[in-house]
Amino acid sequence: MRRLVIAIDCDDVLVATTPFFIDAYNKQYGTKVTLADAHGVDETVWAAPQDVVNERIAKTMATKEYAELGPTKEEVDILTELSKYHELHMVTARRPEEEALTQNMLDRDLPGVFTSMEFVGWTGSKGDVCKRIGADILIDDNARHLHGAIQQGLPKNGAILFGAYDWNSASSTHEHLTHCTTWSAVKRRVDEIASSEV
């Protein structure tokens, strides 16, 4: 079995943040935002202009409830197992100011599992990070990051699109992406790649 370098997204791959934000937003502001609306900017759905929505989400990010979010037991078990054989890196679009909060979550729930945390912010390139760390696999819920990483040299068989989300369903059949809707499926795919010849 080959030792792989695996880059793993945080939000909606490791931690179910979008469902949390939507639930909190709807309760706070009396809206009916759905997961299908989550990555859209329709002001009528969010009942506010985009800059106000961003401010409201930022306030939610400052709450104790947000700080307490973490991976499920299944994710902890699988990631802990993977870390015994592979090198794991968190590669996230979170902003650098969330670094302490994210590190606290990893220290609490996944101590010693990740080799590094890489923050690219909302506009940075995960492909650049994958190239720098020599990633064999990127696991992400956003096809844009996976395509970018492939363009930067990520092996095509290492692009894993995670989750059964409205925002990535249109990309789930793309020829260069392996769609895994659960962590059990991710583990099987990683094992396949690790067992294959280069």
N, C-alpha and C positions, 0 to 999 in steps of 0.2 A: 504493500500500500504506500503510495506516494504521500509525502507531507506537503500539504497545500497551504498557500497563503490565502485566507478568506476575508474579504471585506464585507461588513454587515452594516446595513443602515439601521438607524435607531427607531425613528418615528414610524409607526404602523408596520414595522417589521419585528422589532424587539419589544416595543411598547405601543399599546393601542391608544395613541394620543388623539387622533382625529375623532373617534367616537366620544372620547372624554370632552373635547372642546365643544362639539356640537351639542351634547347633552347639557353641559354647563351654560352654553350660550342661550339655548332655548329656554332653560329655566330662568335665567337672569333677565332676558329681554322679551320673553313671551313670543318668540318666533317659532317657526316650524321648519328649520333648516334640516335637510336630510343628508345622508352620506353622499348621495348623488350630487348635492349642491356644494359639497365640501371644498372643492378646488375651483369653484366658479366665483364670479364677481358680480352676480346679479343683485343690485342694491335692493330690489323689492323683496327678495328672499331673506336677505340679512337685515332688512329694515334700517339700513344706514349706509352712508357712503363708505368706500373702501378704507379711507384713512381712519374713520371712526371704528370700523370693524377691527382693524389692526390694533388700535388702542385697547379695545375691549378684550381682544385675545391676549394682548400683552399683560393686562391686569389678571386674567385667568392664570397666566403662566407664573404669576408671582404668588399664587395661593399654596397653602399647605397641601391641598388635595393633589395639585399638579406634581409637587415635589415627591409625593408618596406613590406616584405611578411607577410600575415596574413590570418586568416580564412575568409570564405565567409559570407555574411549576413545570409544565412540559418544556417550555423554552429554556428554563434554567437547567433542567436535566440534560436536554439535548446539547446545549451549548457547552456545558461542563464536559460532557463526553467528547464532543468535537475538539475541545481545547487540549485533550490528552494526546491527540494525534496530529493536530494542525495548528497553524499560527493564525489567530483571529485578531482582526482590527475593526474597531467601530469607525465607520466613515459616514458622517452625518451632515445634513444641511442645517443642523442647529447652528445658531450664532455663537461666537466665542464667549459671549457673556453668560451662556448657559453651561459653560464647561464645569463649574463647581457643582452645580445641581446634578449634571449627568455623571460626574465622577462619584458623587455621593451614592447615586443609584447603583452604579456598578460595584462600588465597595460594599454596599448593603446586600445586593442580590446575586452578584456574579464576581466575587473577589478572585483575582488572579486569572480570570478567563481571557481577558483581552490584553494583547501586547501593547496596543496604543489606542488613543482616541484621536480622530482626525476631524476637525471642524472646517467645513468649506463655506458655511453661511448659505444664504438663500440664492446667491448668484455664482458661487464657486463651482469648480469642476471636480467631481468625484473621479472622473477619468484620469486627471492629473495625479491624484493621490494613488489610485490603483497602479498607475505606471511606476510611480516612485517606490512603492512598497513591493512591487512585483506580484501583484494579486493574480491568482489563478481563477478566483471566483468573486463575483460581486452579487450580493443578495439585496434587492431593493424593490420597493413597491412602485417606483416611478420609472417607466420605460425610457424616459429621456436620459436619465443617468446611466442606464445600462448601455444604450446606444452610444453615448459619449465615451464610455469606458472601452467598448469594442473598438471605436475609432482610434483610441489611444493604445491599443494593443492587447486588451483583455481577450483571452481565448473565447471564441464564440460559444463554445459549449459551457463556459463558466458564467454566463449571464443568466441569473435566476430571478425571474419576476415573481415577487411574493404577494400573496393575498388575493382574495376574491372580492375586489373592490370595484365600485362603479368607475372610478377614475382610471383603472388600468385594464378594464375588461376588453377594450378595443385593441389592446396590444398583446393580449394573452395568446394569440395564435401566430405571432410574428416568428418567422423561421429561425431567427438567431436567439430567441428567448425560450428558456424552459420555464413554464408556469407551474409554480408550486403553491398551493393554497394553504398548506399546513406545514408546521415544522417537521412533522414526521416525513412528509414528502421531500422537504429540503435535505434531511439527513440521508434519505435513500439516494438522492441525486449526488450529494457530496461523496458518498461511498462509491457510487458508480464512477465518478470522475477520478477519485483517488486510486481505484483499482484498474483503470484503463491505462493503456500504454500511451506515452507522450507522442 
